[in-house]
Amino acid sequence: MALYSEDFSVNTIIGPNCELNGNLSTDGFTRVDGNVRGNLTVTGRVVVGEGARMRGNLSGTVITVGGVVRGNILASERLTILSGALVLGDIITRRIQADEGCLVHGRVRVCTTAEEWDAAFSEYLDAQGVKSALPRFDRPGL
């Protein structure tokens, strides 16, 4: 049984001439064809088009990458990486398809059970929390 129902009505579009600086959280189907510098969190399907460039973490239910993602990817259902796509970061997903000609530089963790996914997701969030706390210790006077 699929965890995500296939709804193809697009709720959010970041067009080819659009540049987004900052974090974005959306629901439903999100398509990125422009440039994003920040984290993108989607409750639903995400398509990163061939001309898209992302620098930040990406999370969603079903994710398809055709462009460049420089950041970690969390796909709770499945991830498809198309030929010509580039992913520079770690991946956590339940299912993955990587077409010939794509490039992935990072660790890939495929979780086969809900318990394994929950554990991996929790570990990821813990690691992100530690990373976000580290800069505070680099400042003089602390």
Backbone as a ProteinNet text record, in pm:
[ID]
protein_1_A
[PRIMARY]
MALYSEDFSVNTIIGPNCELNGNLSTDGFTRVDGNVRGNLTVTGRVVVGEGARMRGNLSGTVITVGGVVRGNILASERLTILSGALVLGDIITRRIQADEGCLVHGRVRVCTTAEEWDAAFSEYLDAQGVKSALPRFDRPGL
[TERTIARY]
83.8	0	88.4	61.4	139.3	109.1	213.4	195.7	142.4	158.4	123.3	34.2	-79.3	-166.8	-115.3	-121.7	-70.7	-164.4	-131.6	-206	-112.8	-146.8	-58.2	-98.4	-189.4	-220.3	-110	-46.6	67.8	18.9	71.1	33.8	133.5	262.1	367.2	463.2	493.6	589.3	694.8	820.5	932	986.2	949.1	973.6	1118.5	1147.3	1284.8	1356.8	1287.5	1351.2	1337.3	1302.9	1279	1399.3	1432.1	1537.6	1480.8	1492.5	1440.4	1556.1	1568.1	1668.3	1595.9	1605.4	1537	1468.4	1421.2	1354.9	1209.7	1157.7	1019.4	955.8	835.8	756.9	625.8	589.1	465.7	394.8	268.4	188.6	158.1	136.2	96	213.8	187.5	286.6	363.2	496.3	582.2	680.3	691.6	786.1	886.4	1015.2	1123.5	1193.7	1192.3	1265.8	1366.1	1366.8	1456.8	1568.7	1614.4	1724.9	1673.2	1710.6	1669.5	1794	1808.3	1914.9	1846.6	1829.2	1759.3	1695.6	1641.3	1578.8	1437.4	1400.3	1265.8	1202.6	1094.1	1022.7	882.9	848.8	722	647.2	521.5	433.9	365.9	431.1	379.9	492.7	459.7	550	633.6	761.6	852.2	918.9	922.6	998.8	1099	1226.4	1333.1	1370.6	1332.2	1350	1495.2	1518.3	1653	1734.4	1672	1744.2	1750.8	1694.8	1689	1822.5	1851	1970.2	1925.4	1955.5	1918.9	2043.3	2051.4	2156.9	2087.5	2058.5	1987.8	1929.3	1878.5	1821.1	1680.9	1645.4	1517.6	1447.9	1322.3	1245.3	1105.5	1054.9	921.7	883.2	766.2	716.3	771.3	747	796.5	875.3	1003.9	1091.7	1153.8	1152.8	1221.2	1320.9	1446.6	1552.4	1603.9	1595.8	1649.6	1761.2	1772.8	1874.1	1983	2023.5	2132	2077.3	2106.7	2073.1	2201.7	2239.9	2356.9	2305.9	2277.5	2221.2	2166.1	2119.5	2066.1	1923.4	1884.9	1750	1687.3	1565.9	1486.7	1356.5	1337.5	1216.5	1148.2	1036.7	972.6	911.6	884.3	829.9	931.3	970.9	1067.2	1138.3	1255.7	1338.1	1378	1361.5	1406.7	1507.7	1625.1	1728.8	1746.9	1714.6	1714.5	1854.8	1872.3	1998.4	2037.6	2161	2207.8	2193.2	2123.9	2105.6	2230.5	2246.5	2360.2	2309.5	2344.5	2309.5	2439.6	2466.7	2583.9	2534.6	2515.4	2464.4	2415.7	2377.8	2330.3	2183.1	2143.6	2006.8	1953.5	1830.8	1757.4	1621.5	1586.8	1461.1	1416.8	1295.3	1246.8	1272.1	1269.1	1297.7	1372.4	1462.8	1540.7	1554.3	1549.2	1578.6	1677	1791.8	1893.4	1920.5	1884.9	1904.5	2052.4	2089.4	2226	2258.1	2375.2	2416.3	2395.4	2336.3	2323.5	2449.1	2470.3	2584.9	2537.2	2575.7	2543.2	2674	2699.4	2817.2	2769.6	2761.5	2713.6	2671	2628	2581.4	2435.1	2400.2	2262.1	2214.8	2103.4	2044.6	1901.7	1877.2	1744	1682.7	1570.3	1502.7	1389	1390.1	1290	1167.5	1176.2	1062.1	1033	913.5	875.4	963.1	997.6	1081.6	1221.4	1274.3	1405.8	1402.4	1294.6	1279.1	1273.2	1192.1	1179.5	1313.8	1390.4	1521.5	1617.4	1620.4	1708.7	1670.5	1541	1492.4	1528.6	1512.2	1545.7	1695.6	1778.3	1923.4	1961	1894.9	1921.3	1887	1769.6	1729.2	1822.9	1866.9	1962.9	2093	2142.8	2267.1	2252.4	2137.3	2114	2108.7	2050	2044.2	2182.2	2269.8	2407.2	2481.7	2465.3	2532.6	2488.4	2358.9	2310.3	2357.6	2389.9	2437.6	2586.8	2662.8	2807.7	2854.7	2796.8	2847.6	2845.1	2756.7	2749.9	2877.8	2946	3066.8	3190.4	3176.6	3288.4	3300.5	3197.2	3199.7	3281.8	3362.5	3439.1	3344	3385.3	3306.6	3211.1	3200.5	3112.1	3190.5
-118.1	0	124.5	217.8	340.3	432.2	497.9	592.6	725.5	751.7	881.2	860.3	925.5	914.1	1007.1	964.2	1039.7	1153.8	1273.2	1394.4	1481.4	1506.3	1579.3	1725.1	1779.8	1921.7	2000	2091.6	2166.3	2277	2278.3	2380.7	2495.5	2466.8	2568.4	2551	2663.1	2661.1	2768	2726.6	2820.5	2818	2917.8	2919.9	2934.5	2917.5	2919.1	3051.5	3161.7	3291.4	3340.4	3248.9	3283.7	3243.4	3328.6	3296.9	3314.3	3209.9	3210.3	3197.3	3293.2	3289.1	3280.4	3164.4	3141.5	3006.6	2967.3	2838.1	2848.3	2739	2735.4	2603.4	2610	2490.9	2500.3	2393.2	2392.4	2258.8	2257.5	2135.6	2105.7	1978.2	1940	1925.6	1933.6	1915.4	2046	2038.7	2155.8	2128.7	2224.8	2212.3	2326.2	2290.9	2388.2	2386.5	2500.6	2515.6	2629.3	2702.4	2815.4	2781.9	2885.2	2871.5	2888.9	2795.2	2800.1	2791.6	2888.2	2885.8	2886.8	2767.3	2748.6	2611.4	2575.3	2443.8	2445.5	2336.8	2321.1	2198.3	2220.7	2113.7	2106.3	1990.6	1974.8	1855.1	1875.8	1764.8	1722.8	1636.1	1594	1570.3	1579.2	1548.5	1670.8	1645.9	1752.9	1711.3	1803.2	1783.5	1897.3	1861.2	1957.7	1943.4	2042.7	2036.2	2037	2005.5	1994.6	2122.4	2237.2	2363.9	2419.7	2349.9	2399.3	2381.1	2473.2	2467.5	2492	2395.9	2409.9	2399.5	2487.9	2480.3	2484.1	2366.3	2351.7	2212.2	2177.6	2045.1	2039.1	1921.4	1900.1	1781	1800.5	1687.8	1689.6	1569.2	1552.7	1406.5	1378.5	1241.8	1165	1216.7	1158.7	1269.3	1243.3	1346.9	1296.3	1384.1	1358.3	1470.5	1434.6	1534.4	1522.3	1634	1640.1	1742.3	1829.8	1934.7	1908.9	2016.1	2007.7	2035.4	1945.2	1965.5	1952.6	2062.4	2061.5	2071.2	1955.6	1944.5	1805.6	1777.4	1645.2	1630.7	1507.1	1478.5	1372.9	1402	1306.3	1284.1	1163.8	1128.8	1015.1	1045.4	946.5	829.5	846.1	736	689.3	778.5	737.4	859.2	829.9	930.4	877.7	962.1	929.6	1035.8	990.3	1081.9	1055.7	1156	1141.4	1153.2	1102.2	1112.8	1259.7	1291.1	1429.1	1505.9	1451.5	1519.3	1504.1	1597.3	1597.2	1618.1	1525.8	1539.2	1536.1	1645.3	1656.3	1663.7	1548.9	1542.8	1403.7	1384.6	1254.7	1235.9	1110	1074	973.4	997.6	899.5	883.3	759.3	733.1	589.7	559.8	421.5	345.1	415.8	355.4	457.3	406.5	497.1	438.7	527.3	492.4	596.3	552.1	641.9	602.8	691.9	664.6	672.1	599	604.5	746.6	793.8	928.3	1031	992.1	1085.4	1073.7	1170.9	1168.4	1197	1109.4	1127.6	1122.1	1225.8	1228.7	1249.2	1139.9	1142.9	1003.4	991.3	862	841.9	718.2	683.5	578.7	608.2	513.1	483.8	356.3	313.3	235.1	283.1	223.5	135.1	9.7	-83.7	-94.5	-46.7	-53.5	84.7	100.6	227.6	256.3	153.7	171.4	219.4	161.2	201.6	346.6	384.1	523	617.7	585.3	671.2	689.9	582.1	589.9	676.4	656.5	734.3	881.4	909.6	1047.1	1114.5	1042.9	1096.1	1124.7	1032.7	1052.9	1175.9	1192	1306.4	1437	1441.9	1562.7	1593.4	1490.4	1510.3	1568.8	1515.2	1563.9	1708.5	1742.7	1879.8	1975.1	1929.5	2011.2	2038.3	1939.2	1956.3	2052.9	2037.6	2126.7	2271.3	2291.9	2429.6	2491.2	2409.9	2461.2	2492.5	2427.7	2444.8	2588.1	2665.6	2801.3	2887.1	2857.6	2935.3	2922.4	2807.7	2785.7	2845.8	2889.9	2951.3	3100.6	3158.7	3302	3332.8	3437.8	3476.1	3515.8	3487	3527.6	3421.6	3308	3201.1	3091.3
0	0	0	-86.4	-96.2	21.9	68.7	178.1	129	0.7	-55.9	-176.9	-179.5	-296	-406	-527.2	-641.1	-676.7	-631.2	-662.5	-745.9	-871	-959.8	-980.3	-899.4	-909.7	-839.1	-911.4	-859.2	-767.5	-645.6	-548.5	-544.9	-567.3	-558.6	-674.9	-742.8	-853.3	-828.1	-836.1	-834.3	-976.4	-1053.5	-1197.1	-1235.9	-1366.9	-1415.8	-1395.5	-1389.1	-1368.3	-1225	-1135.1	-995.3	-910.3	-813.8	-718	-578.3	-498.1	-361.9	-264.4	-173.3	-67.7	65.2	130.2	257.3	255.8	371.5	385.5	342.5	286.3	240.4	281.5	336.9	370	294.9	222.8	146	160	119.5	113.7	-32.1	-62.5	-197.8	-290.5	-418.6	-523.9	-543.7	-534.6	-552.5	-664.7	-756.4	-868.3	-859.5	-873.1	-869.2	-1004.3	-1072.6	-1197.3	-1189.4	-1079.2	-1060.4	-963.1	-892.8	-797.8	-655.8	-569.1	-429	-343	-253.1	-153.2	-17.5	37	164	165.1	276.6	291.3	235.7	170.2	115	179.5	253.1	321.9	264	206.3	136.7	193.8	224.9	262.1	132.8	58.1	-71.2	-168.7	-295.5	-406.3	-442.8	-479.6	-522	-652	-747.7	-870.8	-880.8	-889.8	-913	-1059.5	-1140	-1284.5	-1327.2	-1454.5	-1509.2	-1494.5	-1505.8	-1495.8	-1354.7	-1258.6	-1119.9	-1049.4	-958	-874.7	-730.6	-643.1	-502.2	-415.5	-318.1	-217.2	-81.8	-31	95.5	102.6	217.2	237.1	176.4	127.5	60.5	124.5	165.7	219.3	160.3	135.9	80	82.6	31.8	31	-88.7	-208.9	-333.1	-402.7	-428.3	-484.3	-614.1	-716.1	-842	-863.2	-887.2	-907.3	-1049.8	-1123.4	-1258.1	-1269.8	-1171.2	-1171.9	-1069.5	-999.2	-901.7	-762	-669.3	-528.1	-449.3	-385.8	-297.8	-155	-98.9	35	53.8	171.6	202.4	151.7	117.7	69	158	206	282.2	206.7	155.9	81.4	156.3	221.2	308.1	231.4	103	22.2	-81.4	-174.6	-276.5	-335.7	-394.7	-460.2	-596.7	-699.1	-833.8	-874.5	-918.1	-964.5	-1113.4	-1193.2	-1338.6	-1396.8	-1517.9	-1589.4	-1603.2	-1573.3	-1581.6	-1452.3	-1354.2	-1225.2	-1139.2	-1045.5	-955	-812.6	-722.6	-581	-501.9	-430.8	-344.5	-201.1	-139.2	-2.8	28.3	152.2	197.5	163.3	146.8	110.4	210.2	257.3	336.7	270.6	236.5	167.4	192.6	148.5	156.6	27.4	-86	-217.2	-300.4	-384.9	-469.2	-609.2	-707.2	-846.2	-896.6	-941.1	-993.8	-1138.9	-1229.8	-1371.8	-1408.4	-1513.8	-1563.5	-1606.1	-1567.3	-1604.9	-1495.6	-1382.6	-1271	-1184.7	-1096.7	-1007.4	-866.3	-772.9	-631.4	-554.5	-476.6	-390.8	-247.5	-174.2	-36.7	4.5	128.8	178.3	141.9	106.9	72.7	171.9	237.8	332.6	288.5	256.5	214.8	329.6	380.4	495.6	446	486.5	436.8	526.7	650.5	741.4	798.3	850.7	913.1	1034.8	1109.3	1227.7	1188.8	1081.7	1033.4	984.4	914.7	868.3	987.1	1087.7	1205.1	1274.6	1287.7	1351.7	1270.1	1138.6	1051.6	1053.1	1048.9	1050.1	1182.6	1291.3	1423.9	1435.5	1386.6	1387.1	1304.5	1189.6	1102.7	1174.3	1237	1308.2	1423.4	1495.6	1604.4	1551.3	1440.5	1380.5	1334.1	1275.4	1231.5	1350.9	1461.3	1582.6	1638.2	1636.7	1683.4	1592.4	1460.3	1365.8	1383.7	1407.4	1422.5	1554	1654.2	1782.6	1779.1	1691.4	1689.2	1666.9	1575.2	1553.7	1681	1774.6	1897.5	1978.5	1966.1	2043.3	1977.7	1853.4	1783.1	1812.3	1871.8	1898.3	2023.2	2019.7	2137.4	2251.2	2371.1	2487	2534.6	2467.1	2512.1	2578.6
[MASK]
++++++++++++++++++++++++++++++++++++++++++++++++++++++++++++++++++++++++++++++++++++++++++++++++++++++++++++++++++++++++++++++++++++++++++++++

